[in-house]
Amino acid sequence: MINEFYREMTGRESVIRQFFDYSRKRAAELGPDSVLNFSIGNPSVPAPDSATEAMQTLLREMDPIALHGYSPTLGQPSTKAAIAESLNKRFGMNYGPEHIFPTSGAAGALSHALRAVTKPGDTVITFAPYFPEYIPYVTGTGAKLSVVPADIDSFQINFEKLEELFAPEVSAVLINSPNNPSGIVYTTATIQKLAELLTRKQEEYGHEIFLITDEPYREIVFKGTDSPFVSSYYDNSICCYSFSKSLSLPGERIGYLAVNPKAKDAELIVPMCGQISRFTGHNCPSSLMQLAIEPVLYTTSDLSVYETNAALLYEALTEIGYTVVKPGGTFYMFPRSPIADANEFCWTAAKELGLIIVPGDSFECPGHFRISYCVPTEQIEKAIPLFEKLYRRFS
Amino acid sequence: MINEFYREMTGRESVIRQFFDYSRKRAAELGPDSVLNFSIGNPSVPAPDSATEAMQTLLREMDPIALHGYSPTLGQPSTKAAIAESLNKRFGMNYGPEHIFPTSGAAGALSHALRAVTKPGDTVITFAPYFPEYIPYVTGTGAKLSVVPADIDSFQINFEKLEELFAPEVSAVLINSPNNPSGIVYTTATIQKLAELLTRKQEEYGHEIFLITDEPYREIVFKGTDSPFVSSYYDNSICCYSFSKSLSLPGERIGYLAVNPKAKDAELIVPMCGQISRFTGHNCPSSLMQLAIEPVLYTTSDLSVYETNAALLYEALTEIGYTVVKPGGTFYMFPRSPIADANEFCWTAAKELGLIIVPGDSFECPGHFRISYCVPTEQIEKAIPLFEKLYRRFS
């Protein structure tokens, strides 16, 4: 018989998906100009030529048996060494290849990291607003997800609520900075305060509490933003990275996790990830992709359009009257909805204006909406009068 | 704290791995000529040029944003349609794109198929000798693995023992034909008898019993071998395939599962796989690889060396005196050990002669050893006198 748990889930479409589907339906009925889609976090700039060339060179020059052969269970040694070196150079860390585990994007990295440092029945804390896939990533390990409500004035950490939610069964804390959906980057002060709290809680409970950092937007940080490398501030940390956004390769499913060399049992965690893969059927990212990212570790796509769009949109929205916490990076903005029910606000935008934005409820932060501005700048320019119309309509 | 279950596993190295490591150590100490390695199932022939060209054409001609963008959760529609069509043409099936789910190789396919049709506490039956990774694949879903002992005279199914092991909590049966490690292909008669038994058990227990077929060696079948397409014979079936062996792309992690259109709830299973991925962090194979296999679905690498090696080795070993069931495909052979303890036999071969073969104990079939003959034919020729020496040594 088919599994009822997964069968039941197929009936429940995510709200983001509903907006996306509406946008496609409307475009099909009324023409592509009838829709300005801001619902999807898919990079809008191409992969850098150097990444394409790296793939082409491998295909042209390397022995295909070696190129496409099984990579070692714990990842291509040369790729692991190159990733470690790049992190050490850029962030003053001390990673060795033995601390790096190549994964199928950040999803793969998080799934391994969470299984490595929790056991069924544990609690993992995260912070609203958060990427809704954290629910299956965490519950898939058998742990529970506990959510700290948002500090909607800054989208930094609400420490008072965090302290309240802490309990002995908390084995990991999961953060995402730069953040989807708020675009906010945790400041050095925030990270220091978090590290102090976690250190204190480790002593209080007598066990390690791991900090898992979801960092796919690390390279998309705007000028002047304080953007600390989190693992520098807390030893028991695992950094989860993806090349999806920085190299515009989301479909290639290539990322890694990096275990802090100072973490408890640091040398065990990557071998444990090799074991975890056997149970989930993950078994390494593409061997071509592992090798192709090696020569482009210090490169990104031309990410400047995201900063241009952020500035344009932020200025326009605040001038119209929207309350917006200024994003420090990513390609997301998370304004306050002019009415309490962001769901109603977003459906009105979609149906009356063809403006596709998604309600904050999906990120456990009601009363807000997410704009994904990984789009051509002209789309922002077209959308501004519609955002104005919408604001007037509701205030 | 780190997870004790996975930590403990890192200490337990597989026997296959121990032999592989010994072979590397010996080669490093005594030179590469001191070792004839028959322990690894890595294709020894390159990917066909057409596969490399397909990748190169995509990289040269396709818009990189589309090429490397997120593929839909349930897979690239054109790839799914092409796979369905190729199976329909070749095997007279009636798959639609909605029955095909691209996966990270057969490991990904099996992990999804098992989760889709079992629930924690169920039992999955498989047949010795079997690929040892079935243990984590099955237990990772929360189900138990129950193993039917081998029929060592034919390596077809031991139906008497299967019948004894059947119970109401059996929700799936997992077969691997052509088989690793025996090289045997289940005959049409075997598959028909299995289908009859499963149909009868479904009626007896009043619930579906799914047949999951692990088919990465489907294209490596030797002349004259009866090789039925299993899903033609039983409706509640899911075929799990990988291009690792047929296109020599094991490191690229590209395969699929195909749900029999006549299966109960056939139209639900692929959407369920999309949900399952969220819990395991799997999220689709590489988008480049999904698109690249489309034009090469009717192609394989030049697989003829495996048949040449099989014939040479089978003839030599039986002439020496070994008892061998003649393989019908794959690149494995599974002779009986001249002494009961195959482990001792294989270590003697490794240490005295540098002949690296692996004991059948790893495949839950003691008293046998596996030869992986995905090697240049000259290696077979060099090995034959050593197999003879070994046989004389023990008999």
Interface residues (C-beta under 8 A of the other chain):
Chain A: M1 I2 N3 E4 F5 Y6 R7 M9 T10 N42 P43 S44 V45 P46 A47 T52 M55 Q56 L59 R60 D63 P64 I65 L67 H68 G69 Y70 S71 T103 S104 G105 A107 G108 A109 L110 S111 H112 R115 A116 V117 T118 K119 E133 P136 Y137 T139 G140 S171 H207 E208 S248 L249 P250 G251 E252 R253 I254 K264 D265 L268 I269 P271 M272 G274 Q275 I276 R278 F279 T280 G281 H282 N283 C284 P285 S286 S287 L288 M289
Chain B: M1 I2 N3 E4 F5 Y6 R7 M9 T10 N42 P43 S44 V45 P46 A47 T52 M55 Q56 L59 R60 D63 P64 I65 L67 H68 G69 Y70 S71 T103 S104 G105 A107 G108 A109 L110 S111 H112 R115 A116 V117 T118 K119 E133 P136 Y137 T139 G140 S171 H207 E208 S248 L249 P250 G251 E252 R253 I254 K264 D265 L268 I269 P271 M272 G274 Q275 I276 R278 F279 T280 G281 H282 N283 C284 P285 S286 S287 L288 M289
